[in-house]
Amino acid sequence: MTPRLETFTAHDGLHYRYRPAEGDAPLLVFANSLGTDLRVWDRVVALLPQSWGLLRHDKRGHGLSLARAGLTIETMASDVEALLDHLGITRFAGIGLSVGGLIMQRLALRRPAAMTHLMLADTAARIGTPEIWNPRIEAVLGGGIASISDAILSRWFVPAYAGSEDFALWRAMLERTPAQGYADVCAAIRDADYTADLARIAVKTLVVAGSADASTPPALVRATAEAIPGARFVEIADAGHLPCVEQPASFAALLREHLA
């Protein structure tokens, strides 16, 4: 079968890949984690049906997207809404990883009639504290991401993955993220707390966590799921903060089951 390639383009400084759904197939909207670009979903996308629609994008200051002054979770959610409107998307399933999960939590409340399903991965309503984020922001702006990349990668992946052939590729993705763009998103995460809003999410929700995630530990992610009415929680074994990279087959299988 000839693969149907996504269109790679830009709108208002946002770079994205888009493939419309065929017939009644679902359309999935993805939001990435801190320090990654839309390629973080490549392995999951490769396992999904060709007929499914896909919308992936690079956050502001990440990948090929332009930076934006005054960046917050709300403005990043507005960026996704701009893409939805630009493409005329009125029904979609939202999939958010880490900070992308914060973005998708906002869209679940902003566009409840449009979002049919929600999948949150390795995220929470509040991630970290100023005591964690402020030193990281200072370190990145002072010495670049490479100065702390070892510590970040140790939280992203289980130890055995560091010996894999493509570990260096994910290090390169992280370290090539613009320092200011990375710091801006760190500040947006630091300032966000949507704990009080979790109970208002009414869409069918699946929450997953890598069993060895040191950035958003499973207990934190489970507590998030328990605060969302009717949400289901699943741990993905042998994965850290990016189960879509380390365990794409498990991630894709859970996503397909959730959308069935």
C-alpha positions as CSV (number, residue, x, y, z in Angstrom):
1,M,0.0,0.0,0.0
2,T,1.3,3.4,-0.9
3,P,1.6,5.5,2.3
4,R,-0.5,8.6,2.5
5,L,1.9,11.4,3.6
6,E,1.0,14.2,5.9
7,T,1.2,17.8,4.6
8,F,4.0,19.7,6.3
9,T,3.2,23.5,6.3
10,A,2.9,26.6,8.5
11,H,0.2,28.9,9.7
12,D,0.9,32.1,11.7
13,G,4.4,30.9,12.5
14,L,3.2,27.4,13.6
15,H,4.6,24.5,11.8
16,Y,2.4,21.4,11.6
17,R,1.7,18.2,9.8
18,Y,-1.9,17.4,8.8
19,R,-3.7,14.5,7.2
20,P,-7.5,14.6,6.9
21,A,-9.5,11.6,8.0
22,E,-11.1,9.4,5.4
23,G,-14.8,8.9,5.8
24,D,-15.9,8.3,9.4
25,A,-12.4,7.6,10.6
26,P,-11.3,9.6,13.7
27,L,-9.1,12.7,13.5
28,L,-6.4,12.9,16.2
29,V,-4.9,16.1,17.5
30,F,-1.5,15.7,19.2
31,A,0.3,18.0,21.6
32,N,4.0,17.4,22.5
33,S,6.1,17.4,25.6
34,L,8.7,20.0,26.6
35,G,11.9,19.8,24.6
36,T,10.4,17.7,21.8
37,D,8.9,18.5,18.4
38,L,6.1,16.7,16.4
39,R,8.4,13.8,15.6
40,V,7.9,12.5,19.1
41,W,4.8,10.9,17.8
42,D,6.3,9.2,14.7
43,R,6.4,5.7,16.1
44,V,2.8,5.8,17.3
45,V,1.5,7.3,14.1
46,A,3.2,4.6,12.1
47,L,1.0,2.0,13.9
48,L,-2.3,3.8,13.4
49,P,-4.7,3.1,10.5
50,Q,-3.9,4.9,7.3
51,S,-7.5,6.3,7.2
52,W,-7.2,8.1,10.5
53,G,-6.7,11.9,10.3
54,L,-3.6,13.5,12.0
55,L,-2.8,16.9,13.2
56,R,0.6,17.4,14.8
57,H,2.4,20.7,15.5
58,D,5.5,22.2,17.1
59,K,4.8,24.3,20.1
60,R,6.0,27.9,20.1
61,G,9.8,28.1,20.4
62,H,10.2,24.4,19.6
63,G,11.0,22.6,16.4
64,L,10.3,25.0,13.5
65,S,7.6,27.1,15.1
66,L,8.3,30.7,15.9
67,A,8.6,32.0,19.5
68,R,5.8,34.1,21.0
69,A,6.0,36.7,23.7
70,G,4.0,36.1,26.9
71,L,3.7,32.4,26.4
72,T,1.3,30.5,28.7
73,I,-0.6,27.3,28.6
74,E,-3.6,29.3,27.5
75,T,-1.8,30.9,24.6
76,M,-0.5,27.5,23.5
77,A,-4.1,26.1,23.6
78,S,-5.1,29.1,21.5
79,D,-2.5,28.2,19.0
80,V,-4.1,24.7,18.6
81,E,-7.5,26.3,18.3
82,A,-6.1,28.5,15.5
83,L,-5.0,25.4,13.7
84,L,-8.4,23.7,14.2
85,D,-10.2,26.8,12.8
86,H,-7.7,27.1,10.0
87,L,-8.4,23.5,8.9
88,G,-12.1,23.5,9.6
89,I,-11.8,20.7,12.2
90,T,-15.0,20.4,14.3
91,R,-14.6,16.9,15.8
92,F,-11.4,15.4,17.1
93,A,-9.7,13.3,19.7
94,G,-7.1,15.1,21.8
95,I,-3.8,13.4,22.8
96,G,-1.5,15.3,25.0
97,L,1.9,14.3,26.4
98,S,3.3,16.2,29.5
99,V,2.8,19.9,28.9
100,G,0.8,18.8,25.9
101,G,-1.5,17.2,28.4
102,L,-2.0,20.6,30.1
103,I,-2.9,22.0,26.7
104,M,-5.4,19.3,26.0
105,Q,-7.0,19.7,29.4
106,R,-7.8,23.3,28.4
107,L,-9.2,22.3,25.0
108,A,-11.4,19.7,26.7
109,L,-13.1,22.6,28.4
110,R,-12.9,25.2,25.6
111,R,-14.3,22.9,22.9
112,P,-16.3,20.2,24.7
113,A,-18.6,19.7,21.8
114,A,-15.7,19.1,19.4
115,M,-13.5,16.8,21.4
116,T,-14.8,13.3,21.3
117,H,-12.1,11.6,23.3
118,L,-9.1,12.6,25.5
119,M,-5.9,10.8,26.1
120,L,-3.5,12.3,28.6
121,A,0.0,10.8,29.0
122,D,2.5,11.5,31.7
123,T,1.0,14.7,32.8
124,A,-1.0,16.3,35.6
125,A,-3.1,19.4,36.4
126,R,-0.1,20.9,38.1
127,I,3.5,19.8,37.2
128,G,6.3,20.8,39.6
129,T,6.8,23.9,41.6
130,P,8.7,27.2,41.2
131,E,11.5,25.7,43.3
132,I,11.9,23.1,40.5
133,W,11.3,25.3,37.5
134,N,13.1,28.5,38.3
135,P,16.6,26.9,38.7
136,R,16.0,25.0,35.4
137,I,15.1,28.1,33.6
138,E,18.2,29.9,35.0
139,A,20.4,27.0,34.0
140,V,19.1,26.7,30.5
141,L,19.4,30.5,29.8
142,G,22.8,30.6,31.4
143,G,24.4,27.5,29.9
144,G,22.1,26.1,27.3
145,I,20.1,22.9,27.4
146,A,23.1,20.7,26.9
147,S,24.3,21.8,30.4
148,I,21.4,19.9,32.0
149,S,20.5,17.4,29.2
150,D,21.8,14.4,31.1
151,A,19.5,15.0,34.0
152,I,16.5,15.5,31.7
153,L,17.2,12.4,29.6
154,S,17.5,10.3,32.8
155,R,13.9,11.3,33.5
156,W,12.7,10.8,30.0
157,F,13.9,7.2,29.6
158,V,14.5,4.0,31.5
159,P,18.2,3.3,32.0
160,A,18.3,0.5,29.5
161,Y,17.2,2.8,26.7
162,A,20.3,4.9,27.0
163,G,22.2,2.0,25.3
164,S,19.8,1.9,22.3
165,E,20.8,2.9,18.8
166,D,18.6,6.0,18.6
167,F,19.1,7.4,22.1
168,A,21.5,10.0,20.6
169,L,18.7,11.2,18.2
170,W,16.5,12.2,21.1
171,R,19.4,13.9,22.9
172,A,19.9,15.9,19.7
173,M,16.3,16.8,19.5
174,L,16.4,18.1,23.1
175,E,19.6,20.0,22.9
176,R,18.7,21.6,19.6
177,T,15.6,23.1,21.1
178,P,16.1,26.9,21.4
179,A,17.1,27.8,25.0
180,Q,14.6,30.7,25.2
181,G,11.8,28.6,23.7
182,Y,12.5,25.9,26.3
183,A,12.6,28.4,29.1
184,D,9.4,30.0,28.0
185,V,7.5,26.7,28.1
186,C,9.1,25.9,31.5
187,A,7.7,29.2,32.9
188,A,4.3,28.4,31.4
189,I,4.2,25.0,33.1
190,R,5.4,26.6,36.4
191,D,2.6,29.1,36.4
192,A,-0.2,26.6,35.5
193,D,-2.5,24.9,38.0
194,Y,-5.7,23.4,36.7
195,T,-6.5,21.2,39.6
196,A,-9.8,22.8,40.3
197,D,-10.9,22.3,36.6
198,L,-10.3,18.5,36.4
199,A,-13.8,17.7,37.7
200,R,-15.3,19.7,34.8
201,I,-13.8,17.5,32.1
202,A,-16.7,15.5,30.7
203,V,-15.1,13.9,27.6
204,K,-14.3,10.2,27.7
205,T,-10.7,10.2,29.1
206,L,-7.8,7.7,29.2
207,V,-4.8,8.7,31.4
208,V,-1.5,6.8,31.0
209,A,1.9,6.9,32.6
210,G,5.2,5.3,32.1
211,S,5.9,3.0,35.0
212,A,9.4,4.5,35.5
213,D,8.5,8.2,34.8
214,A,10.6,10.4,37.1
215,S,9.2,13.7,35.7
216,T,5.5,13.0,36.4
217,P,5.5,9.9,38.6
218,P,2.7,7.4,38.1
219,A,1.2,8.3,41.5
220,L,0.8,11.9,40.4
221,V,-0.7,10.9,37.0
222,R,-3.0,8.4,38.7
223,A,-4.3,11.2,41.1
224,T,-5.0,13.3,38.0
225,A,-7.1,10.5,36.5
226,E,-9.0,10.0,39.7
227,A,-10.1,13.7,39.7
228,I,-11.6,13.4,36.1
229,P,-15.1,11.9,36.2
230,G,-15.0,8.4,34.7
231,A,-11.4,8.5,33.6
232,R,-9.4,5.3,33.2
233,F,-5.8,5.0,34.3
234,V,-3.1,2.7,32.9
235,E,0.6,2.3,33.6
236,I,2.8,1.4,30.7
237,A,5.6,-0.9,31.7
238,D,9.3,-0.3,30.9
239,A,8.8,3.3,30.0
240,G,9.7,6.7,31.5
241,H,8.3,10.1,30.6
242,L,7.9,9.3,26.8
243,P,6.1,6.0,26.5
244,C,5.2,7.0,22.9
245,V,8.9,6.6,22.1
246,E,9.9,3.7,24.3
247,Q,6.7,1.6,24.0
248,P,4.9,2.8,20.9
249,A,3.0,-0.5,20.4
250,S,1.5,-0.4,23.9
251,F,0.7,3.3,23.5
252,A,-1.0,2.8,20.1
253,A,-2.9,-0.2,21.3
254,L,-4.3,1.7,24.3
255,L,-5.2,4.6,22.0
256,R,-7.0,2.4,19.5
257,E,-8.9,0.7,22.3
258,H,-9.9,4.0,23.8
259,L,-11.3,5.2,20.5
260,A,-13.1,2.0,19.7
